[in-house]
Amino acid sequence: MENLEPRIILIAGALIVGALYGATARLSGFCLRSALIEVVEGRPWRQARAWAIATFVAVLGTQILANQEMIDLGNSIYLGSTLLWGGAIIGGLMFGFGMMLTRGCGGRHLVLAAGGNLRSWMVLVVMGLVAYMTLRGILAVPRLAIEGLSSGDLESGGFSEMDMVSMIADTTGLAEGALRWGLLVLLGVGVAAVTLRGLKPGDYRHIVAGLFIGLLIPVGWYLSGVVGFDDFEPTPLVSLTFITPVANSIQYLMTFTGTSADFGIAMVGGALAGAIAAATLSRDLTLEGFDGAPHMARYGLGAALMGAGGVMAMGCTIGQGLTGISTLSLGSLIAFASIVTGGRLGLGFIRRRQLAHGVPQVPSPAE
């Protein structure tokens, strides 16, 4: 290991982290869309339980790493001194609505595509292309305009970064350390209450999945910030997220000779490989397509909303909902709340259309 270049270690670690995520998400059905439907429609909390556990583990692991000064979260994209609240709200709403139209977020479609879901392959391509257009292409023009009109400089308010605990401590005068760990205790109690709510023996696999996926977030931070860090070629401090990495992966496939893989690209490849392995072992490889042109159009629109919205919100359900939230960033909280709100609006829109067309209201499986 000592003789390997940090970049090689980083890429190899990202492949492994991606593979573990892909296999776990494929076997457990880990999905925020399903979790939201469970809560809104009063169904048994299986995915909601998994998501709550993953959030707590991600936050706890990340804060321990930061507390031990193993990583500096200030070097991540989540704790800057500028709050892009307009992009977080508008982008989050767009992403959440699109997630409902396509029946899954970017990470979910990545693991579904591995099993032969052609709808998910189309979603990934459209989402990735629109995300790249929003990041560096023609759609960057309106994005930058929105950011310019709806941003706030925290330094003018006396805050150095978007760490919510630091902001509360500076405002109230309370001890930051006690406040931070007290918040973690309260979060743990809340997650325990959600976990024990209607718990049945068959729910334990979702608990394990939540624990495992949540743990991958601090592992990603550690890989990019410690194990794979190179003083001569510094790399960004990152962990799991899927919107920009999917966009960059498409570009990488098209311009292979002129680019090099990074943590995100390797993680996307690993997630596909892990999900393919899980689908193969569980004999769950099946080609699935669209029912017709309207069905395809709905997915195309949803994918475009997720691509543009994910870039504006600086992350997806995983990138902001787990990785961003693990830093206790105010911007991530706003973005994630907007994603959930957009998902709720999207669910209401779909249910109204189903009622208008006489579609029976039966539980829809997590695709």
N, C-alpha and C positions, 0 to 999 in steps of 0.2 A: 504493500500500500504506500510506503514512504517513497518508492521510486516512481509512482504514478503521478502524472500532472494533475493539479487540482481540477482542471476542466474535465479531464477524463473521469475522475471520481464523481464530479457533479453530474455529468451526463448519465453515467451508470446508475447513480443513486436516483436520479429523476425517473429513469426507466423502471426501476424497481418500485418506487413509490407509485408511479402511474399504474403499473401492473397490479399492485395490491389494491389500489382503488378500483380499477376496472373489474377485477374478479369479485371483490366484495360487493360493489354496487350492482353487478349483474346478478349475483346469487340472492341478494337481499331485497332488490327492488328499491334501493335507497333513492328517495325522490321528494323534493319539496312540494311539487304539485300534488302528489298523493297525500302528503301530510296536511296540506291546506284543505283539501277536499274532506279529509277525515274530520278536521276540526269544525269546518263550516257546516257540514251535513250530518254531524253527530254520529259518525261511524266509529268503530273501535280504533283507538289510537295506536297504530302500529308504526307507520312511517313517522308520525308526529313524535312518538316516543324516541325513535332512533335519531331524529334530527335534534331533539332537545339534548340527548346524551352527547351527540357529536359536538354540539356547540359548547357544552360545558367542558368537555375534555380538551377541545381546541383552545379555549380561552385559558384554562388552567395550565396546560402544557406550555403555551406561548408566554404567559406571564411569568412562569417559573424560569424559563430561559432568559427572559429580559431581566428579571430580578437578580439572576446570577451573573448578569453582564456577559452572557455568552453571545447574545445578539443585540444589536441596536435597532429597535423597531423604528427609530426616527429615520433610518435609511430606506424604509419601505415606502411605497406610494401612498400608504394609508394615513400617515401621521404628518403630513405637510402642514405649513402654516396658512395655506389658502384653502378655504372651504368652498368647493364648487357645488353649492347647494342646488342650483338650477339643473345641472347635468345629473346630479344624484336623484332628484325627484322625477324629472321628465324621463330620463333614461331608465330609472327603476320601474316606473309605470309602464313604459313601452315593453321592457323585458318581461315583466310579470304577465301582461296581457298576451304577449307572443307565446310565452311558455304554456299558457292554457290553450291557445289555438293549435299548438303543435303537440300537445299532450306530453310535455317534458322539457326540461332545461337543456343547455348545451352538454353538460356532463352526462345527463340521462340518455340523450340521443347518441352520445359516443359509445356507450356500452350496448345500446340497442342495435346500433349499426353493426357491431361485431357479431351479432347473431343472425344477420341476413335481412334486417329491416331496411328495405329500400327507401321507405319514407324518411327514416333517420339519416340515411346517406344524403338525401336531397337537402334536408334541414341543415346538416353540417356544412355542405357546400355553399348554400345560399347565406347562411349565417356568417360563415367565415369570410366570404367575399364582401358582404355588406359591412361587416366589422372592419375589414381592411380599408374599405372606401371611407368609413367614418373616422378611422384612425389617421390615415395618410392620404386619402384620395379626395374626390370631389365633395363627399359628405362631411369632410373635415371643416369646410367653410361654415355651414350653419352650426356645427358643433362648437367651433371656436367663438362664433358670435353669441351663442347662448351662454357659454362659459364667461365671456367678457361682460355680459349684462347681468349675470347672476352668480357672483362670487363674493366672498368676504375675506378680508385680510384679518386673521386672528391676532396678529402682532399689534394691530392698532387697538385691539381690545385688551392687550396685556397678556395674551397667551402665546406660547411659543410653538405649540403643535395641537393636533386634534385629539389628543388623549383625553377622554372624558373624565377620567379620575383626576388627572392633573388639573384640568379646568375647574372641576368642582372644588378641589382642595385649595386652589388659588383664590376662588371666589369666597369660600366659607371660612378659610383659615384652618381647616381640619388637617390632621396629619395624613399625608398622602399614602404612606404605607399601610396604616390602619384602615383607611378608607378603601384601598384597593383590595385587601384581603377580606375585609368585611363584605364587600360587594361580591366576591367570589363565594363566600359562605352562603349569602342570600341566594345567589344563582344556583348553587348546589342543592339547597333546600327546595327551591322551585322545581328543579329538574327531577329530584327524588320524588316529589309529589306527582309530577307528570308520569314518571316511570311506573309508579305503583298503581296508577289509576287504571282499574279494570285489567290488571295484569293476569295473563293466562300462560300456561306452560308453553304453548306454541309461539309466544311472543319473544322468547329468549333469543332467538336468532337475530331479531331486530335490535335488541339491546347490544349484542355482541358486535353487530355491524356498526352501530352508532359509536361504540367505544373505539373500534378499529379505525373507522374513517376519521373520527375526531383526532386520534393520535397521529394520523398522517400529516396533519397541519403543522404541529411543532417539529415533526421529523423533516418536513420540507424546509422550514426556517433554518433548522440546524445544518442541513445539507448545503443550502445556498450561503449561509452566513458563517459557517465554521469549517466543515469538512471540505467543501469545494471552493472555499475562498482563496483567491490568489492576489497577493499584494501588488504584483506586477501587472495583472490583468483583472482588475476588480469587476465582479459581476453583481447585478442588482440583488438585493435581499428579497426573495420571493418564496412563495409556497403555492399550494394548489389553487388554480383558477383556470378557466377554459375558453373564454371568449377570444382574447387576444392570442393565446397559444394556438387555437384552431386556425385563426386567420394567418398567423405566422407559419403554421405548418403547411398550409396551402401554398403560400409564397415559396417556402423552402422546397417543396416538391417541384415547383415550376422553375426555380433558379438554383438548383442544387449545387452546381459548380461554382457559383458566386457567393454562396452564403454558408453559414455553419450552424449546426444545431445548438440550441440553448436549453435551459432547464424546462421551459414550457413546451417546446417542440418534443423533447425526449419524453416528457410526461404524457403528452397526448399519444405518442406511439406506444408507450408502455401500457396506457389505459386500454387501448385497442387490443393489444396482445393479451393482456390479462383477462379482458372480457371474452375474447375469442376462446381462450383456454377454458374459462368457466362454462361458456355455452357448449363447448365440445364435450366436456366431461359430464355435463348434465343432459346431454343429448337434446339441446334446445336450439339447434341451428335450423332456421326456417326462413325461406324467402317470403317477404310480405311486401305488398305494393299498395297503390291507391285504389279507392273504389270508383273514382271518376275524376273529371276535370275540377268540379267544385271542391272536392276533397283535397286535391293537389294544390289548388289556389289558396285554400285556407292555410295549409302547411307552409306554402311559400311566403305568404304574408306574415305569418307568425315568426318564421325564421328570420325574415328581414327586420322585424321589430326587435327580435332578440339580439341580432348582430349590431344594429345601430344603438339600441338601448343599453346593451352591455358595455359598449365602449364609453358612452356618455356617463354611465353610472360607475365606470371604472371597475367593473366586475359583474359576475353572474351570481347565481344562488350559492355556489361554492366560493367564488372569488371574493364576494362581499359578505355573504351569509355566514361563512365559516372562517375563511382566512382573514378577511377584513375585520369582522367582529372580534376575532381573537386578539387583535391589537387594542381593543376598546376604543376604536376611532369613532368620533362623532359623525364623520362623513359616511362611514360604513353603516352606522345605525340608520341614518337617513335613507341611504340607498336601499338597504335591506327592507326597511319598513315600506318604502315605495314599491319594491318588487312584490311584496306580499299584498299590498293594496291593489296593484295592477293585476295580480293573479286573482284576487277576489272579484274585481270588476270583470275580468275575463270569464271567470266561472259563471257569474250572473248572466253575462251576455250569452254564453253557450246554453245555459239552462233555459233561458227565455226563448231562444230559437228552437230548442228541442220541444218545448211546450207548444209553440206556434205551429210546428210541423207534426204534432201528435206523436213524438218519439217517447216511448215509455221511459220513466225515470228509474232506471236500474243502475246499480253500482257499476261504474266503468273501470275496467282493470287498468293498473299502472302499466303502460306500455314499455 
